[in-house]
Amino acid sequence: MNRTIEYKVESDAAGLRIEQFLKRKGYSSQNLAQIKRMPESVLINGRHSYMRDTVKTGDRLTVRIMETKCSRHIPPVKLPLSILYEDEDILVLNKPAGMPTHPSMNNYTNTLANALAWYYQEQNKPFIFRCTNRLDRDTSGVTVASKHLVSANILSGQTFRREIHREYLAIARGRVTPSSGTICAPLARKPRTIIERTVDFEEGETAITHYQVVTEKNGHSLVSLWLETGRTHQIRIHMKYAGFPLIGDYLYNPDMEHIGRQALHSYKLSFSHPITGEWMEFSAPLPEDMKAVLV
């Protein structure tokens, strides 16, 4: 993926070395090391420069990212792809339920990564899969993928600092009470399994989920949830811990009467654009199988 990024140097950055300037923009040391190996990757006012060179007020700093490697173990496969937003730095997607995010032993050609590999191949562009918020196979909704190493690193940093806001919609049987609240219960891997997680107050990692009932219909509650932390299966386990497991959850509550997968949807994703800094918000409507439960 080739990307040219332009920065105008303001007075508060005058005198900084280029590497210092870029670190303020969110570039990691690894990013800078990779970019230095690319031909004429950094320019000041159109002239090739080095990371140790300094910038002054009014300078135009250009960073040219040239990535030629591909994710070799992700075969391109023509699969449906719902793109909510795309620019030179990110892709925001609406992932359907039943589609894994990453290839695995039993899901080698049916994943979101395969679909994106095909999408890039059709444009004759190199493809490296960099997905910021990984969704479980049977969780639908909004996810974001980065197009190059810098946007990937900056979004990863936002995730680590809990600056990316995620809101989910889920369905539980019956009336969820109280109708709003916060679930604080640390999570850990369940003994003797590599997949399941469990509440563990001794060995678990901090996990915090806020929730609010949106509506009650047809004997079920539609619940909005937003996360302070992003642990594996966090919403699914926290809702079960609170006494209101998600319907259709084959691992934690195999209540398949009305739906054949966990009734969980990544409804909204909000974050600062990794390059422009603009605040962005994306949402995906409730999928048909979840709507049908509430009719």
C-alpha positions as CSV (number, residue, x, y, z in Angstrom):
1,M,0.0,0.0,0.0
2,N,1.4,3.4,-1.0
3,R,0.4,6.5,1.0
4,T,1.7,10.0,1.0
5,I,1.0,12.0,4.1
6,E,1.5,15.8,4.3
7,Y,2.0,17.8,7.5
8,K,2.4,21.5,7.9
9,V,4.8,22.4,10.8
10,E,3.3,24.8,13.3
11,S,5.3,27.1,15.6
12,D,5.0,24.8,18.6
13,A,6.9,22.1,16.7
14,A,9.7,24.3,15.3
15,G,13.2,23.0,16.1
16,L,12.1,19.3,16.5
17,R,13.8,16.6,14.7
18,I,11.6,14.9,12.1
19,E,11.5,11.7,14.3
20,Q,10.4,13.7,17.3
21,F,7.7,15.5,15.2
22,L,6.4,12.2,13.9
23,K,6.3,10.6,17.3
24,R,4.1,13.5,18.4
25,K,1.8,12.5,15.6
26,G,1.6,8.9,17.0
27,Y,4.3,7.1,15.0
28,S,6.0,4.4,16.9
29,S,9.8,3.7,16.9
30,Q,9.0,0.6,14.8
31,N,7.1,2.8,12.3
32,L,10.0,5.2,12.0
33,A,12.5,2.3,11.5
34,Q,10.4,0.8,8.8
35,I,9.8,4.1,7.0
36,K,13.6,4.9,7.1
37,R,14.2,1.8,5.0
38,M,11.8,3.0,2.3
39,P,13.3,5.1,-0.6
40,E,13.1,8.9,-0.2
41,S,10.4,8.4,2.4
42,V,10.7,11.7,4.2
43,L,10.9,15.1,2.6
44,I,10.9,18.7,3.8
45,N,9.5,21.2,1.3
46,G,10.0,18.6,-1.4
47,R,13.7,17.7,-0.6
48,H,14.8,14.3,0.6
49,S,15.6,14.6,4.4
50,Y,16.6,12.4,7.3
51,M,14.9,11.6,10.6
52,R,17.6,13.6,12.4
53,D,16.9,16.8,10.4
54,T,15.0,19.5,12.1
55,V,11.8,21.3,11.0
56,K,10.9,25.0,11.2
57,T,7.6,26.9,11.3
58,G,5.8,26.7,7.9
59,D,7.7,23.7,6.6
60,R,5.8,21.1,4.6
61,L,6.8,17.6,5.8
62,T,6.0,14.8,3.5
63,V,6.0,11.1,4.6
64,R,5.8,8.5,1.8
65,I,4.8,5.0,2.9
66,M,5.6,2.3,0.3
67,E,4.6,-1.2,1.4
68,T,5.0,-4.1,-1.0
69,K,4.7,-7.1,1.2
70,C,1.4,-9.1,1.4
71,S,-0.2,-11.3,4.0
72,R,1.0,-14.5,2.3
73,H,-1.2,-16.9,4.3
74,I,-4.5,-15.2,3.5
75,P,-5.8,-16.4,0.1
76,P,-8.0,-13.9,-1.8
77,V,-11.6,-15.2,-1.9
78,K,-14.5,-13.4,-3.5
79,L,-17.0,-12.9,-0.6
80,P,-19.6,-10.3,0.1
81,L,-18.1,-7.2,1.6
82,S,-20.1,-4.3,3.2
83,I,-18.0,-1.2,3.2
84,L,-19.4,1.7,5.4
85,Y,-16.5,4.1,4.8
86,E,-13.1,4.1,3.0
87,D,-10.2,6.5,2.6
88,E,-6.5,6.2,2.1
89,D,-5.9,5.2,5.7
90,I,-8.8,3.0,6.9
91,L,-11.7,0.8,5.9
92,V,-14.8,0.6,8.1
93,L,-16.8,-2.5,7.5
94,N,-20.1,-4.1,8.5
95,K,-19.2,-7.7,9.2
96,P,-22.0,-10.3,8.8
97,A,-22.7,-12.9,11.5
98,G,-21.1,-16.2,10.6
99,M,-18.0,-14.7,9.1
100,P,-14.8,-15.1,11.1
101,T,-12.4,-12.1,11.2
102,H,-9.1,-14.0,10.8
103,P,-8.3,-17.3,9.1
104,S,-7.8,-20.3,11.3
105,M,-7.4,-24.1,10.9
106,N,-11.1,-24.7,10.2
107,N,-11.8,-21.3,8.6
108,Y,-9.1,-20.7,6.0
109,T,-11.1,-19.3,3.1
110,N,-14.3,-17.8,4.5
111,T,-13.1,-14.9,6.6
112,L,-13.2,-11.1,6.5
113,A,-9.5,-11.2,5.8
114,N,-10.1,-13.3,2.7
115,A,-12.7,-10.9,1.4
116,L,-10.4,-8.0,1.9
117,A,-7.5,-9.8,0.2
118,W,-9.7,-10.2,-2.8
119,Y,-10.8,-6.6,-2.7
120,Y,-7.2,-5.4,-2.7
121,Q,-6.2,-7.9,-5.4
122,E,-8.8,-6.5,-7.7
123,Q,-7.1,-3.1,-7.3
124,N,-3.6,-4.6,-7.8
125,K,-2.6,-3.4,-4.3
126,P,-0.5,-5.3,-1.8
127,F,-2.6,-6.5,1.2
128,I,-1.6,-6.8,4.8
129,F,-4.6,-7.6,7.1
130,R,-4.6,-5.2,10.1
131,C,-8.0,-5.3,11.9
132,T,-8.3,-3.0,15.0
133,N,-11.4,-4.4,16.7
134,R,-11.7,-8.1,16.2
135,L,-15.3,-9.4,16.3
136,D,-16.2,-13.0,17.1
137,R,-17.3,-15.1,14.2
138,D,-21.0,-14.9,15.1
139,T,-21.0,-11.3,16.2
140,S,-22.1,-8.9,13.5
141,G,-21.5,-5.2,12.9
142,V,-18.9,-2.4,12.7
143,T,-15.2,-3.1,12.6
144,V,-12.3,-1.1,11.3
145,A,-9.2,-2.2,9.3
146,S,-6.1,-0.1,8.7
147,K,-4.6,0.3,5.2
148,H,-1.0,0.9,6.2
149,L,1.5,0.5,9.1
150,V,1.0,4.1,10.5
151,S,-2.7,4.1,10.7
152,A,-2.6,0.6,12.2
153,N,-0.2,1.7,14.9
154,I,-2.1,4.8,15.8
155,L,-5.5,3.0,16.1
156,S,-3.8,0.3,18.1
157,G,-2.6,3.0,20.5
158,Q,-6.1,4.4,20.8
159,T,-7.4,0.9,21.6
160,F,-4.7,0.5,24.3
161,R,-5.6,3.9,25.8
162,R,-9.3,3.1,25.6
163,E,-10.0,6.0,23.3
164,I,-12.0,4.0,20.8
165,H,-15.7,3.9,21.9
166,R,-17.7,0.8,21.1
167,E,-21.4,0.3,21.5
168,Y,-23.1,-3.0,21.1
169,L,-26.7,-4.2,20.9
170,A,-27.6,-7.6,22.4
171,I,-30.8,-9.6,23.1
172,A,-31.5,-11.5,26.4
173,R,-34.6,-13.4,27.2
174,G,-37.0,-11.8,29.7
175,R,-36.7,-8.5,31.5
176,V,-33.2,-7.2,32.4
177,T,-33.2,-5.7,35.8
178,P,-32.1,-3.2,36.8
179,S,-32.6,-1.5,33.5
180,S,-29.2,0.1,33.5
181,G,-25.9,-0.4,35.3
182,T,-22.3,-1.4,35.2
183,I,-20.8,-4.8,35.5
184,C,-17.3,-5.0,36.9
185,A,-16.1,-8.6,36.9
186,P,-12.5,-9.7,36.0
187,L,-12.2,-12.3,33.2
188,A,-9.7,-15.1,32.7
189,R,-9.3,-18.2,30.5
190,K,-11.5,-21.1,31.7
191,P,-9.4,-24.0,32.9
192,R,-8.8,-26.8,30.4
193,T,-10.1,-24.9,27.4
194,I,-8.5,-22.5,24.9
195,I,-11.7,-20.9,23.9
196,E,-14.0,-20.2,26.9
197,R,-13.5,-17.4,29.4
198,T,-14.9,-17.1,32.9
199,V,-15.2,-14.6,35.8
200,D,-12.2,-15.0,38.0
201,F,-11.7,-12.5,40.8
202,E,-8.3,-13.9,41.7
203,E,-6.5,-14.3,38.4
204,G,-8.7,-12.4,36.0
205,E,-8.0,-9.2,34.1
206,T,-10.1,-6.1,34.8
207,A,-13.3,-6.0,32.7
208,I,-16.0,-3.3,32.8
209,T,-19.2,-3.2,30.8
210,H,-22.0,-0.5,31.0
211,Y,-25.5,-1.4,29.9
212,Q,-28.9,0.2,29.3
213,V,-32.1,-1.5,28.2
214,V,-33.4,-0.1,25.0
215,T,-36.7,-1.9,24.7
216,E,-38.6,-5.0,25.7
217,K,-40.6,-6.9,23.1
218,N,-41.8,-10.4,22.5
219,G,-40.5,-11.6,25.9
220,H,-37.0,-10.3,25.2
221,S,-34.9,-7.3,26.1
222,L,-32.8,-5.4,23.6
223,V,-29.8,-4.0,25.5
224,S,-27.3,-1.4,24.6
225,L,-23.8,-2.0,26.0
226,W,-20.6,0.0,25.8
227,L,-17.2,-1.2,26.9
228,E,-14.4,0.3,29.0
229,T,-12.3,-2.8,28.4
230,G,-12.2,-5.2,25.5
231,R,-11.7,-8.7,26.9
232,T,-12.4,-11.8,24.9
233,H,-16.2,-12.7,25.1
234,Q,-16.6,-9.8,27.7
235,I,-20.2,-9.0,26.9
236,R,-21.3,-12.6,26.6
237,I,-19.8,-13.5,30.0
238,H,-20.8,-10.3,31.8
239,M,-24.4,-10.7,30.8
240,K,-24.5,-14.3,31.9
241,Y,-22.8,-13.3,35.2
242,A,-25.5,-10.6,35.7
243,G,-28.2,-13.3,35.2
244,F,-29.2,-12.4,31.7
245,P,-27.2,-14.4,29.1
246,L,-27.5,-13.6,25.5
247,I,-29.8,-15.9,23.5
248,G,-28.3,-18.1,20.8
249,D,-24.9,-18.2,22.6
250,Y,-23.7,-21.8,21.9
251,L,-20.8,-21.5,24.4
252,Y,-22.5,-19.8,27.4
253,N,-26.2,-20.1,26.8
254,P,-27.4,-22.5,24.0
255,D,-30.9,-21.0,23.9
256,M,-31.5,-21.4,20.2
257,E,-35.3,-21.1,20.0
258,H,-35.3,-17.8,18.2
259,I,-31.8,-17.3,16.7
260,G,-28.9,-19.6,15.8
261,R,-26.0,-17.4,16.9
262,Q,-25.3,-15.2,19.9
263,A,-27.6,-12.2,19.6
264,L,-24.8,-9.6,19.6
265,H,-24.2,-6.8,17.2
266,S,-21.4,-4.2,17.1
267,Y,-23.7,-1.2,16.6
268,K,-21.5,1.8,16.8
269,L,-17.8,2.6,16.6
270,S,-16.3,6.1,17.4
271,F,-12.7,7.2,17.2
272,S,-10.3,9.9,16.1
273,H,-9.1,9.4,12.6
274,P,-5.5,8.2,12.8
275,I,-4.1,10.7,10.4
276,T,-6.4,13.7,10.4
277,G,-7.5,13.6,14.0
278,E,-11.1,14.1,12.9
279,W,-13.7,12.5,15.3
280,M,-15.6,9.8,13.4
281,E,-18.6,7.8,14.2
282,F,-20.0,4.8,12.3
283,S,-23.0,2.6,12.9
284,A,-24.6,-0.5,11.3
285,P,-28.4,-1.2,11.6
286,L,-29.6,-4.2,13.6
287,P,-29.4,-7.3,11.4
288,E,-32.6,-9.1,10.3
289,D,-32.2,-12.2,12.5
290,M,-32.0,-10.0,15.6
291,K,-34.9,-7.9,14.5
292,A,-37.1,-11.0,14.0
293,V,-36.7,-11.9,17.7
294,L,-38.3,-8.6,18.7
295,V,-41.3,-8.8,16.4
